[in-house]
Amino acid sequence: MSIRGLRFQTGQDDHIQTASIFASLDAYKYRWYIDNLDTLDQELDSEFNVKFSDGEKLVKELRFHNVHAIFGEFIAFDKNYECTSDEPEVKDWNEFVKSPAKMVVLIVDCYYIDIYLKDLEVLERFSRFISSQGFTPEIIDETDARYKFKVW
């Protein structure tokens, strides 16, 4: 079995913040490409409409605004990564594996979170974190039905 990542689902009464998810993934270590971000905070949405953001700023702003992402596509790269185009070529699992990207976080309808990772150590640590929050992580493997890293 080839492990690609994990997914979990929250309920309407669960209050795990988007900032907690990113903090547990050590988001501050990365440079993030952000697309299709939709929250209930228009100021935050416009703040990250720039596409690339430093991880420290991302976690800080998510905590400051105390929001839950409704939708969002997040791709992590090394902090010193410089993209030569407006959008990195990481549209599916095969492109992800070949790319310099380190992880992909997809949030759909607030409740469905998929995380694709290359580093299994980070995956195991994140799985323990999600379990400690009362959620049941599900392994994403080669039978994954997702064919694109898009939330809509």
C-alpha positions in Angstrom: 0.0 0.0 0.0 1.3 3.4 -1.0 0.4 6.1 1.6 -0.3 9.5 0.1 -1.7 11.3 3.1 -4.7 11.4 5.3 -8.2 12.9 5.5 -10.6 13.6 8.3 -14.0 15.0 8.7 -15.2 17.3 11.4 -18.8 17.9 12.5 -20.8 21.1 12.8 -20.2 21.2 16.5 -16.5 20.6 16.3 -14.4 23.6 16.8 -11.0 22.8 15.5 -9.6 26.0 14.0 -7.8 26.2 10.7 -4.9 27.8 12.5 -4.6 24.7 14.8 -4.4 22.4 11.7 -1.6 24.5 10.1 0.3 24.9 13.4 0.3 21.1 13.9 1.8 20.7 10.4 4.6 23.1 11.3 3.3 25.5 8.7 5.8 28.2 9.7 8.6 26.1 8.1 7.1 26.6 4.6 6.2 29.0 1.9 2.5 28.5 1.0 0.7 28.8 -2.3 -2.9 29.6 -1.5 -5.8 29.4 -3.9 -9.6 29.4 -3.7 -9.5 30.5 0.0 -13.0 31.3 1.2 -13.6 32.2 4.9 -16.2 34.3 6.6 -13.6 37.1 6.9 -13.3 39.1 3.7 -10.3 40.9 5.0 -8.4 37.6 5.5 -9.5 36.4 2.1 -8.1 39.5 0.4 -5.0 39.3 2.5 -4.1 35.9 1.1 -5.3 36.7 -2.4 -1.6 37.3 -3.2 -1.2 33.5 -3.8 2.1 33.0 -2.0 2.5 33.6 1.8 5.1 32.9 4.4 4.0 30.2 6.8 4.5 32.2 9.9 2.3 34.9 8.5 -0.3 32.4 7.5 -0.6 30.8 11.0 -0.5 34.2 12.7 -3.3 35.7 10.5 -5.5 32.6 10.9 -5.1 32.8 14.7 -5.7 36.6 14.8 -8.8 36.4 12.7 -10.0 33.2 14.5 -11.6 31.8 11.4 -12.5 28.5 9.9 -11.6 28.1 6.2 -14.7 27.1 4.3 -12.7 26.3 1.2 -9.0 26.4 0.5 -6.2 24.9 -1.5 -2.8 25.2 0.2 0.5 23.9 -1.2 3.7 24.0 0.9 7.2 24.6 -0.4 10.5 25.2 1.2 10.7 28.7 2.6 13.2 29.8 0.0 11.2 28.4 -2.9 10.8 30.8 -5.9 8.1 29.9 -8.4 8.8 30.9 -12.0 5.1 31.2 -12.8 2.0 32.6 -11.1 0.8 29.1 -10.2 3.0 26.1 -9.4 2.4 22.9 -11.4 0.9 20.7 -8.7 -2.6 19.9 -10.0 -2.7 16.2 -9.0 -0.8 13.4 -7.2 1.6 12.6 -10.1 2.6 16.3 -10.4 2.9 16.6 -6.6 5.3 13.7 -6.4 7.6 15.2 -9.2 7.4 18.7 -7.8 9.4 20.5 -5.0 6.1 20.8 -3.0 6.2 19.2 0.4 2.4 18.9 1.2 -1.0 19.8 -0.1 -3.9 20.8 2.2 -7.4 20.8 0.8 -10.4 22.1 2.8 -13.9 21.6 1.5 -17.1 22.9 3.1 -15.3 23.5 6.4 -15.6 19.9 7.4 -13.6 17.8 4.9 -9.8 18.1 5.1 -7.4 16.2 3.0 -3.7 16.4 3.5 -1.2 14.9 1.1 2.4 14.6 2.3 5.7 13.3 1.2 7.2 13.1 4.7 5.7 10.1 6.5 7.1 11.3 9.8 5.0 14.5 9.5 2.0 12.4 8.5 2.3 10.2 11.6 2.7 13.2 13.9 -0.3 14.9 12.3 -2.4 11.7 12.6 -1.6 11.6 16.3 -2.7 15.3 16.6 -5.9 14.7 14.8 -6.7 11.7 16.9 -5.9 13.7 20.1 -8.6 16.2 19.0 -11.2 13.5 18.8 -11.2 12.9 15.0 -10.6 9.7 13.1 -8.0 10.1 10.4 -8.3 8.0 7.3 -5.3 7.0 5.3 -5.3 8.2 1.7 -3.6 5.6 -0.5 -3.3 4.7 -4.2 -7.0 3.9 -4.3 -7.8 7.6 -3.7 -10.7 8.8 -5.9 -9.4 12.4 -6.0 -8.0 13.1 -9.5 -7.3 16.8 -9.0 -6.1 18.9 -6.1 -9.0 21.3 -6.4 -11.8 22.1 -4.0 -14.3 23.2 -6.6 
